[in-house]
């Protein structure tokens, strides 16, 4: 059973996830999440509460899972992931 307004995966009533929930789902530490946010700021834009807490939607969650896959499974560097994501997004815009 779950609390009213919260889904089983930790989403709030608006469908957003908190830092700890995202870290658990992606399998990374909060430190890694903050680092990736800085490195991939062009691709990750979490929402912020009025108190400044970061909240993540499905788009950000999918992007984090993709970044993890590219780094851990495909062995790309941070720079390699940035290039990959930028090239793919620019080809989608064409």
DOKOLTOR-487042 format. One record per residue: y negated, x, z of N, C-alpha, C in turn; residue number from 0; residue in three letters. Coordinates in pm, whole numbers, plus 50000, padded with zeros to 5 digits. Atoms other than C-alpha are relative to their C-alpha. Example, Ala and Ser with C-alpha at 12.3 -4.5 7.8 and 13.67 -1.06 7.14 Angstrom:
2
@ny:50119 | nx:50089 | nz:50000 | cay:50450 | cax:51230 | caz:50780 | cy:49880 | cx:50090 | cz:50000 | nr:0 | rest:ala
@ny:50119 | nx:49918 | nz:49994 | cay:50106 | cax:51367 | caz:50714 | cy:49891 | cx:49923 | cz:50073 | nr:1 | rest:ser
This chain:
94
@ny:50118 | nx:50084 | nz:50000 | cay:50000 | cax:50000 | caz:50000 | cy:49875 | cx:50089 | cz:50000 | nr:0 | rest:unk
@ny:50122 | nx:49919 | nz:50005 | cay:49648 | cax:50123 | caz:49934 | cy:49881 | cx:49921 | cz:50052 | nr:1 | rest:unk
@ny:50122 | nx:50061 | nz:49948 | cay:49303 | cax:50057 | caz:50067 | cy:49934 | cx:49917 | cz:49891 | nr:2 | rest:unk
@ny:50072 | nx:50084 | nz:50094 | cay:49096 | cax:49788 | caz:49905 | cy:49894 | cx:50085 | cz:49929 | nr:3 | rest:unk
@ny:50099 | nx:49926 | nz:50078 | cay:48885 | cax:49934 | caz:49622 | cy:50044 | cx:50139 | cz:49962 | nr:4 | rest:unk
@ny:49952 | nx:49867 | nz:50033 | cay:49095 | cax:50250 | caz:49592 | cy:50136 | cx:49988 | cz:49932 | nr:5 | rest:unk
@ny:49872 | nx:49999 | nz:50070 | cay:49373 | cax:50300 | caz:49340 | cy:50091 | cx:50103 | cz:50066 | nr:6 | rest:unk
@ny:49902 | nx:49910 | nz:49940 | cay:49688 | cax:50489 | caz:49429 | cy:49970 | cx:50147 | cz:49970 | nr:7 | rest:unk
@ny:50030 | nx:49861 | nz:50032 | cay:49559 | cax:50804 | caz:49258 | cy:49868 | cx:50046 | cz:50061 | nr:8 | rest:unk
@ny:50122 | nx:49959 | nz:49932 | cay:49243 | cax:50812 | caz:49471 | cy:49872 | cx:49954 | cz:49935 | nr:9 | rest:unk
@ny:50121 | nx:50046 | nz:50067 | cay:49003 | cax:50638 | caz:49235 | cy:49923 | cx:49904 | cz:50090 | nr:10 | rest:unk
@ny:50081 | nx:50096 | nz:49926 | cay:48713 | cax:50455 | caz:49388 | cy:49988 | cx:49872 | cz:49918 | nr:11 | rest:unk
@ny:50014 | nx:50128 | nz:50069 | cay:48609 | cax:50106 | caz:49281 | cy:49944 | cx:50011 | cz:49859 | nr:12 | rest:unk
@ny:50057 | nx:49980 | nz:50133 | cay:48429 | cax:50247 | caz:48975 | cy:50090 | cx:50081 | cz:49908 | nr:13 | rest:unk
@ny:49906 | nx:49924 | nz:50082 | cay:48731 | cax:50442 | caz:48848 | cy:49980 | cx:50151 | cz:50005 | nr:14 | rest:unk
@ny:50025 | nx:49856 | nz:49988 | cay:48604 | cax:50784 | caz:48957 | cy:50088 | cx:50062 | cz:50107 | nr:15 | rest:unk
@ny:49920 | nx:49923 | nz:49905 | cay:48800 | cax:51051 | caz:49141 | cy:49913 | cx:50102 | cz:50073 | nr:16 | rest:unk
@ny:50069 | nx:49897 | nz:49922 | cay:48677 | cax:51280 | caz:49418 | cy:50060 | cx:50136 | cz:49970 | nr:17 | rest:unk
@ny:49956 | nx:49862 | nz:50022 | cay:48711 | cax:51659 | caz:49408 | cy:50143 | cx:50021 | cz:50047 | nr:18 | rest:unk
@ny:49865 | nx:49973 | nz:49947 | cay:49019 | cax:51668 | caz:49631 | cy:50108 | cx:49930 | cz:49919 | nr:19 | rest:unk
@ny:49902 | nx:50074 | nz:50080 | cay:49195 | cax:51403 | caz:49420 | cy:50022 | cx:50067 | cz:49865 | nr:20 | rest:unk
@ny:49989 | nx:49930 | nz:50129 | cay:49120 | cax:51586 | caz:49094 | cy:50079 | cx:50129 | cz:50018 | nr:21 | rest:unk
@ny:49929 | nx:49874 | nz:49975 | cay:49239 | cax:51915 | caz:49241 | cy:50149 | cx:49976 | cz:50018 | nr:22 | rest:unk
@ny:49859 | nx:50032 | nz:49978 | cay:49563 | cax:51753 | caz:49352 | cy:50068 | cx:49960 | cz:49868 | nr:23 | rest:unk
@ny:49942 | nx:50046 | nz:50126 | cay:49624 | cax:51585 | caz:49014 | cy:50015 | cx:50113 | cz:49898 | nr:24 | rest:unk
@ny:49998 | nx:49890 | nz:50097 | cay:49542 | cax:51897 | caz:48810 | cy:50083 | cx:50117 | cz:50051 | nr:25 | rest:unk
@ny:49925 | nx:49889 | nz:49943 | cay:49708 | cax:52140 | caz:49051 | cy:49918 | cx:50128 | cz:50010 | nr:26 | rest:unk
@ny:50089 | nx:49886 | nz:49984 | cay:49409 | cax:52366 | caz:49113 | cy:49928 | cx:49988 | cz:50134 | nr:27 | rest:unk
@ny:50076 | nx:50001 | nz:49875 | cay:49201 | cax:52463 | caz:49415 | cy:49857 | cx:49953 | cz:49975 | nr:28 | rest:unk
@ny:50141 | nx:50036 | nz:50017 | cay:48847 | cax:52335 | caz:49477 | cy:49917 | cx:50118 | cz:49948 | nr:29 | rest:unk
@ny:50070 | nx:49881 | nz:50049 | cay:48727 | cax:52694 | caz:49419 | cy:50016 | cx:50012 | cz:49848 | nr:30 | rest:unk
@ny:49975 | nx:49992 | nz:50145 | cay:48890 | cax:52697 | caz:49074 | cy:49926 | cx:49890 | cz:49927 | nr:31 | rest:unk
@ny:50073 | nx:50110 | nz:50062 | cay:48742 | cax:52357 | caz:48994 | cy:49852 | cx:50032 | cz:49986 | nr:32 | rest:unk
@ny:50142 | nx:49963 | nz:50007 | cay:48391 | cax:52477 | caz:49079 | cy:49977 | cx:50110 | cz:49897 | nr:33 | rest:unk
@ny:50012 | nx:49891 | nz:50097 | cay:48445 | cax:52794 | caz:48874 | cy:50010 | cx:49946 | cz:49858 | nr:34 | rest:unk
@ny:49985 | nx:50058 | nz:50134 | cay:48568 | cax:52598 | caz:48572 | cy:49879 | cx:49915 | cz:49963 | nr:35 | rest:unk
@ny:50120 | nx:50080 | nz:50029 | cay:48271 | cax:52362 | caz:48603 | cy:49886 | cx:50089 | cz:49951 | nr:36 | rest:unk
@ny:50104 | nx:49907 | nz:50043 | cay:48038 | cax:52661 | caz:48572 | cy:50032 | cx:50058 | cz:49863 | nr:37 | rest:unk
@ny:49960 | nx:49936 | nz:50125 | cay:48233 | cax:52828 | caz:48292 | cy:50002 | cx:49903 | cz:49882 | nr:38 | rest:unk
@ny:49984 | nx:50098 | nz:50107 | cay:48291 | cax:52509 | caz:48093 | cy:49899 | cx:49886 | cz:50014 | nr:39 | rest:unk
@ny:50102 | nx:50102 | nz:49975 | cay:47966 | cax:52326 | caz:48176 | cy:49965 | cx:49921 | cz:49874 | nr:40 | rest:unk
@ny:50025 | nx:50069 | nz:50126 | cay:47928 | cax:52237 | caz:47809 | cy:50101 | cx:49887 | cz:49978 | nr:41 | rest:unk
@ny:49890 | nx:50094 | nz:50024 | cay:48254 | cax:52041 | caz:47826 | cy:50033 | cx:49912 | cz:50120 | nr:42 | rest:unk
@ny:49973 | nx:50075 | nz:49877 | cay:48269 | cax:51917 | caz:48187 | cy:49868 | cx:49956 | cz:50063 | nr:43 | rest:unk
@ny:50120 | nx:50052 | nz:49935 | cay:47998 | cax:51693 | caz:48327 | cy:50038 | cx:49890 | cz:50099 | nr:44 | rest:unk
@ny:49967 | nx:50103 | nz:49901 | cay:48111 | cax:51519 | caz:48645 | cy:49875 | cx:49923 | cz:50042 | nr:45 | rest:unk
@ny:50110 | nx:50082 | nz:49948 | cay:47896 | cax:51234 | caz:48771 | cy:49972 | cx:50045 | cz:50143 | nr:46 | rest:unk
@ny:50036 | nx:49967 | nz:49861 | cay:47717 | cax:51274 | caz:49103 | cy:49961 | cx:49873 | cz:50074 | nr:47 | rest:unk
@ny:50042 | nx:50111 | nz:49916 | cay:47677 | cax:51031 | caz:49386 | cy:49856 | cx:50025 | cz:50044 | nr:48 | rest:unk
@ny:50137 | nx:49980 | nz:49949 | cay:47336 | cax:50978 | caz:49544 | cy:49996 | cx:50111 | cz:50103 | nr:49 | rest:unk
@ny:49990 | nx:49891 | nz:49902 | cay:47455 | cax:51223 | caz:49811 | cy:50033 | cx:50134 | cz:49937 | nr:50 | rest:unk
@ny:49974 | nx:49875 | nz:50070 | cay:47530 | cax:51486 | caz:49544 | cy:50147 | cx:50035 | cz:49984 | nr:51 | rest:unk
@ny:49856 | nx:49972 | nz:50014 | cay:47911 | cax:51461 | caz:49558 | cy:50043 | cx:49978 | cz:49856 | nr:52 | rest:unk
@ny:49951 | nx:50010 | nz:50138 | cay:48087 | cax:51519 | caz:49227 | cy:50111 | cx:49896 | cz:49992 | nr:53 | rest:unk
@ny:49899 | nx:50102 | nz:50026 | cay:48296 | cax:51235 | caz:49085 | cy:50044 | cx:50015 | cz:49855 | nr:54 | rest:unk
@ny:49942 | nx:49972 | nz:50131 | cay:48527 | cax:51265 | caz:48786 | cy:50060 | cx:49876 | cz:49939 | nr:55 | rest:unk
@ny:49940 | nx:50111 | nz:50073 | cay:48620 | cax:51010 | caz:48522 | cy:50122 | cx:50049 | cz:49923 | nr:56 | rest:unk
@ny:49880 | nx:49964 | nz:50076 | cay:48925 | cax:51004 | caz:48294 | cy:49973 | cx:50110 | cz:49897 | nr:57 | rest:unk
@ny:50033 | nx:49897 | nz:50100 | cay:48748 | cax:51212 | caz:48028 | cy:50000 | cx:50139 | cz:50064 | nr:58 | rest:unk
@ny:50003 | nx:49871 | nz:49932 | cay:48679 | cax:51493 | caz:48275 | cy:50138 | cx:50042 | cz:50048 | nr:59 | rest:unk
@ny:49864 | nx:49968 | nz:49956 | cay:49033 | cax:51472 | caz:48414 | cy:50084 | cx:50052 | cz:49884 | nr:60 | rest:unk
@ny:49925 | nx:49954 | nz:50118 | cay:49184 | cax:51502 | caz:48065 | cy:49954 | cx:50139 | cz:49956 | nr:61 | rest:unk
@ny:50055 | nx:49870 | nz:50040 | cay:48953 | cax:51794 | caz:47986 | cy:50049 | cx:50110 | cz:50094 | nr:62 | rest:unk
@ny:49950 | nx:49901 | nz:49903 | cay:49055 | cax:51976 | caz:48307 | cy:50147 | cx:50030 | cz:49977 | nr:63 | rest:unk
@ny:49858 | nx:49979 | nz:50029 | cay:49423 | cax:51924 | caz:48228 | cy:50018 | cx:50083 | cz:49873 | nr:64 | rest:unk
@ny:49992 | nx:49922 | nz:50124 | cay:49364 | cax:52060 | caz:47878 | cy:49961 | cx:50146 | cz:50025 | nr:65 | rest:unk
@ny:50043 | nx:49863 | nz:49968 | cay:49177 | cax:52365 | caz:48011 | cy:50112 | cx:50073 | cz:50073 | nr:66 | rest:unk
@ny:49890 | nx:49937 | nz:49927 | cay:49460 | cax:52435 | caz:48253 | cy:50114 | cx:50035 | cz:49905 | nr:67 | rest:unk
@ny:49892 | nx:49976 | nz:50098 | cay:49716 | cax:52403 | caz:47971 | cy:49967 | cx:50121 | cz:49912 | nr:68 | rest:unk
@ny:50039 | nx:49889 | nz:50088 | cay:49521 | cax:52640 | caz:47746 | cy:50002 | cx:50134 | cz:50074 | nr:69 | rest:unk
@ny:50002 | nx:49876 | nz:49922 | cay:49478 | cax:52898 | caz:48023 | cy:50139 | cx:50041 | cz:50046 | nr:70 | rest:unk
@ny:49872 | nx:49966 | nz:49936 | cay:49820 | cax:52880 | caz:48187 | cy:50120 | cx:49999 | cz:49906 | nr:71 | rest:unk
@ny:49884 | nx:50012 | nz:50089 | cay:50058 | cax:52774 | caz:47909 | cy:49980 | cx:50073 | cz:49867 | nr:72 | rest:unk
@ny:50029 | nx:49935 | nz:50129 | cay:49886 | cax:52910 | caz:47596 | cy:49942 | cx:50140 | cz:50018 | nr:73 | rest:unk
@ny:50048 | nx:49865 | nz:49965 | cay:49754 | cax:53222 | caz:47774 | cy:49868 | cx:50038 | cz:49933 | nr:74 | rest:unk
@ny:50133 | nx:49968 | nz:50052 | cay:49403 | cax:53192 | caz:47632 | cy:49913 | cx:50052 | cz:50114 | nr:75 | rest:unk
@ny:50099 | nx:49955 | nz:49902 | cay:49119 | cax:53369 | caz:47809 | cy:49896 | cx:49889 | cz:50018 | nr:76 | rest:unk
@ny:50110 | nx:50095 | nz:49982 | cay:48818 | cax:53179 | caz:47943 | cy:49920 | cx:49991 | cz:49871 | nr:77 | rest:unk
@ny:50076 | nx:49998 | nz:50126 | cay:48630 | cax:53288 | caz:47633 | cy:50077 | cx:49931 | cz:49888 | nr:78 | rest:unk
@ny:49916 | nx:50063 | nz:50101 | cay:48921 | cax:53180 | caz:47413 | cy:50001 | cx:49849 | cz:50011 | nr:79 | rest:unk
@ny:50003 | nx:50145 | nz:49978 | cay:48924 | cax:52834 | caz:47569 | cy:49865 | cx:49944 | cz:49957 | nr:80 | rest:unk
@ny:50133 | nx:50046 | nz:50040 | cay:48547 | cax:52801 | caz:47520 | cy:49990 | cx:49990 | cz:49849 | nr:81 | rest:unk
@ny:50004 | nx:49999 | nz:50146 | cay:48580 | cax:52895 | caz:47153 | cy:50084 | cx:49885 | cz:49945 | nr:82 | rest:unk
@ny:49910 | nx:50106 | nz:50046 | cay:48875 | cax:52659 | caz:47104 | cy:49935 | cx:49863 | cz:50016 | nr:83 | rest:unk
@ny:50060 | nx:50130 | nz:49973 | cay:48699 | cax:52363 | caz:47265 | cy:49876 | cx:49976 | cz:49914 | nr:84 | rest:unk
@ny:50122 | nx:50013 | nz:50080 | cay:48369 | cax:52428 | caz:47085 | cy:50032 | cx:49977 | cz:49854 | nr:85 | rest:unk
@ny:49963 | nx:50016 | nz:50141 | cay:48534 | cax:52465 | caz:46744 | cy:50060 | cx:49862 | cz:49976 | nr:86 | rest:unk
@ny:49939 | nx:50131 | nz:50018 | cay:48739 | cax:52151 | caz:46792 | cy:49895 | cx:49889 | cz:50007 | nr:87 | rest:unk
@ny:50102 | nx:50103 | nz:49988 | cay:48440 | cax:51947 | caz:46905 | cy:49904 | cx:50001 | cz:49882 | nr:88 | rest:unk
@ny:50089 | nx:49996 | nz:50117 | cay:48226 | cax:52071 | caz:46616 | cy:50070 | cx:49945 | cz:49877 | nr:89 | rest:unk
@ny:49928 | nx:50055 | nz:50115 | cay:48500 | cax:51979 | caz:46366 | cy:50013 | cx:49848 | cz:50011 | nr:90 | rest:unk
@ny:49995 | nx:50145 | nz:49980 | cay:48521 | cax:51629 | caz:46518 | cy:49868 | cx:49937 | cz:49961 | nr:91 | rest:unk
@ny:50134 | nx:50052 | nz:50033 | cay:48145 | cax:51584 | caz:46468 | cy:49974 | cx:49996 | cz:49851 | nr:92 | rest:unk
@ny:50025 | nx:49993 | nz:50145 | cay:48168 | cax:51663 | caz:46097 | cy:50042 | cx:49877 | cz:49928 | nr:93 | rest:unk
